[in-house]
Every structure is written in C-alpha cells, then in structure tokens.
Amino acid sequence: MRVTRKAAALGAATAVLAGGMFIAGPAVAAPAAACTGDQLSATGADRAGSDRVRFTVVNTGPTCELRGFPTVAPAGQGSPDRNKPLRVIPRGEARPVLLAQGGTASTLLTFTPVLGEADGYCASGADPTLAPSLVVGIAGMGFQVAPSDGGRFALCGDTVRATAFRS
C-alpha cells in the first residue's frame, strides 16, 4: 500500500482531532533578538589591575542575545566624538550570551601598561596616552565610561586585548 504525504498528514490531523496521540519532534525555542544599544546600560569600568579594566553592561529591555567583542577608544579631550579607536585584539571565542532583563555581561580590557612612577614611560619609547574616559562600543552604541577609582586611563600603544562578552 502506498501512502502519500497528503494522506499521512490527513491521518495525523485526524488522530489529533479524534483525541489520538500524535508525537512531534522537540519544540525549538525561537532565538532571542540581538541586543541593541538602546536596551543596554553601562555600569562602568572597574579596575581589575594596573593594566586591566572590566566593562559591564546591564540589559534594561526584553531578553536579548549579546555576542562578540567591543570596540574601544580613549576619549580625546573627554569627548566621545573626539576619539581615536584602538585596535582590539580578541581573546577567546565569541559565543552568544543570553541576557534576561536585568542580566549583565562583561568583557575584560587589557592595555599595554605604562611603566614607572608619576609621569611613567612606555617600553617602546613612545609617549603614554592618558584619557579621562573610554568609549566602549557594543551593539551599535558607544558608552563613555570613566575608571571606577576616579583616576585616568594610561596606556602605551594603540591596541587593547579584549575578551568576548560573558555573563
């Protein structure tokens, strides 16, 4: 006996309507929408050492998915539109982070440190860069953040190492 797709579908529909049991495959949850900059809020830049800063965002909107690495730039003259982006060297694999409302995700930013005391110096011989704040870009938004200790960001070179966002 040959069963066509139409007949199989009709049989399944009849079984369901007649109170019979019809077992389908596992339900697949719809993927969450990507986080947007408008639904994220920055909590600041917490020092995690002399050359590292942890940048954290909070989801203030509906559940969303955050993935990837930030962009980073010292804010020239303290203004986000007067900055020169740093080259971000990714650390680790960027995996999706599902953020429920109120959920947080962080990235660790590591700079080439300024050596010495007071005025300091760069091992390369270049002048250190000092900035009162950073502009950290994520989900199409640039967040201007100052160090949590009230100091300044001091770095050598034009690169920053950044971990992928993690919850």
Phi, psi and omega in degrees: 000132180259126180251125178275164178300322181296318180292321179296318179294319179295321178295318179295318179295320179296318180298319180294314181294329181274005179086009177285175182258128176232120184255123178258171177294173182298143178290137180254122180290140177292139180293148179288151177291155177295143177296146174248155179301329181294334182262001179254148177229136180274137178266349178128188181237101182267126179295136178238024183146178183289338182238012184228146178222135175260122179253127185234140174242153178241137176276118180259002182244201179291165180308136181212170181247131179244137181211146169109199185240151179278166164261154184218139176210137171292139181277109179295131180059019180076008183249130182297335181272003178240051182240157176244112184302145174270155175279121182271125175259109184292142176236120179089176182265135178278108177248154180295140175243117179274119182248111172287167177302129183089352180287153181239155174218144184229157171228147178256121180258126181239125182255159171288121189287153170275133183262161176084186182254171175047254184290331177065173180205164177257140179302331181286346184095350178287161176283140176294154174258130175244135178218140178287340181206167175242153170250115181252121182261131177206139176054040177077010182233142174257120180258123178270120183230145176254159177297144183296339182267005178082358180279206178238161173275129178235126181212160176246139177086187184238027179233158174218140174264133183226135174278157174294155178296138177223151179277000000 
